[in-house]
Amino acid sequence: MTELPSGLSARVAELRLAFDRSFAERPTPDTTVSEDLLAIRLGGEPSAFRLAETTGLFVDKKITPMPGGSHGLLGIAGFRGVIVPVYDLQAIIGYPAARTPRWLVMMAAAPVALAFEAFEGHLRLLRDAILPRDASEQARKYLHEFAQTGGFVRSIVHLTAVLDAIRAQARVASPKEER
């Protein structure tokens, strides 16, 4: 076996000790507060929603149209053995209806899926990069915040507000019979 030069031997021993020590020490937790977002496009605008508000993302899922139905209802689809209603996210939040929504996201709060046209990826941002909208912009009741990402701004769609709107439509569409 060949001998290493003395300076290199010392450096190898130092690196070996540091490597071994890294397994003996308790890992330091990540203290940065971050948010995970799914980057999408709605009506051609960069948008996003919180990953925590979803349970699944699907592409090119078969949607069976339903006759009648409420505003934005595209039909029903099967997800992991459960049939759920599918709504056009753009139509619900006030944009023109999507022409060909390829993507579906399953909401965490209820068995409802939302369709949209374009998925752009996953974002992990520091909480400081997510800001509230100005009071003048609060008229958009589904878009209370925005995220600053790579030189442009993405509106964050609050899926719980979207679900509230869907439930309100359902109550209006089928009022309970009075006794």
N, C-alpha and C positions, 0 to 999 in steps of 0.2 A: 504494500500500500504506500502511496506517495504522501509525503508530508506537505501540509499546507504552510505557506509563509506565516510567520508568527502573528502578524497583524490580522490576517484573514482568519486564522484559527480563533483568535479572540472574538472577532466579529461573528463567526459561526456559533460559538458558544453563547454569546450574548443573545442572538436571535433565537436559538433553541430554548434558552431560559425564558425569554419573553413569550414565546409560543406556548410553552408548558404552563406558564403562569396565567395566561389568558383563559385557560380552562378551569383553573382553580379559583379565580375571582368571580364574584357575583356579577352578572351582566347589569350594566347601567340601563335603566329604562329610558325610552325616548320621551323627553319632556316637551317636545314641540306639539302644539295643538294643531292638528290638521283635519281637513274634511276631504272625504272621497266623493267625487262627483262623476256623473256620466255626462259627457259632452255630446250634445245633439244639435240639430238645426230645426227650427220651427219657423215656417214662412220665410226661409232663407236667412234668418237671423241666428247668430250663435247663442245657444241656450244650454242649460244643464239642469239636472236634478240630483238630489243627494242620493248616493248609493244606499244609505241606510233606510230610505223610504221605499226601497224596491226589494223584490225577492227573486227576480229573474229577468233576463234580457233574451229575446228571441228574434229570429229573422226568418222572413218568408213563411210564416205560420198560416195555415189555411183558416180563413174566417168565413163562416157560414152566415150569409145575410139574413136579417130578421125583418119580416114585414112590420110596417108601422114603426114603433119604437120612438124613443125620445131623441132630442137634438144631439147629434154627434155619435149616436149608436151605430156602429158599423155592422154588428152581428155578434156571434158567439164563437169561441174557439176552445179547444181542449188543451189543458196544461196539466201534465202529470196526473191524468185521470180525473180532472175536475173541469167541468164546463163553466166558463166565465164570460160575462159580457165584455165586448171590446169597443172602446170609444176612441174617436178621433181626437187626439189631444189638441191639435190646432183649432178644431171647431169648438171645443169646450172652452178654451181660453180666449176666443174672440178673433182668431186669425181665420183667413179663408180655409175651408176644408182641404186636407191634404189630397193631392191627386192620386198618388200611389204609395200609401204608407207601407214600407217593408218591415219596419221594426216594431216590436211590441215589448212593453215593459210591464211586468206584473207588479202591482202595488202591494206593499207590505201590510197596509192598514185594512185591506178588504180584498176579497176575491174579484178583482176588476183589473182588466188590462187596458193599457193606453197605446194607441198606434201613432207612429210618427215616421217621417220620411228618411231622416239621415242620422246615423250614429257616427260620432267622430272619435270616440275613445274615452279612456279613463283619465281623470285628473285627480291628483292629490295636491291640495293647496293648503298653505298655512291659513289658519282661521282669520288672520289679519287681512288676507286677500279678498275676503268676502265682506261686502259693505252693504248697508241698508240703502234703499233708493231714497231720493229726496221726497219731501212731503208732497211736492207738486206731481210726482210720478206715482203716488200711492193709488191712483185711480185704477191701475192694473192690479186687481186684487189677487192675481195668481203669481205675480212677479214682485215680491217684496224686497228682494236682494239682488245683487249682481256680484260676479266674480271677475277680478282682473287677472287675465291669463295671457301671457305671452304677447303683450302689446294690444290686445283688444278686450272688450268687455262682454261677458256672457250673462244674460238674465238667468236667474235661478227660479225654476218653476217649483212651487210648493205643492207637492202632490196631495197633501191633506186638504188644501183649499180646493183643488180639483175634485177630490172625492166628495167634499161637502156640496159642491155645485151639482154633481151627478146625483147625489141623494136628494137634493132639493128638487131637481127635475123629475125624479121618480115619484116624489110625493105629489107634485102637481099633476103629473100624467095619470096617476091612479089614486085619487082621493078615497079615503075609507068611507064605506057606506055608513050613513047615519042611522041610528036605531030608533 
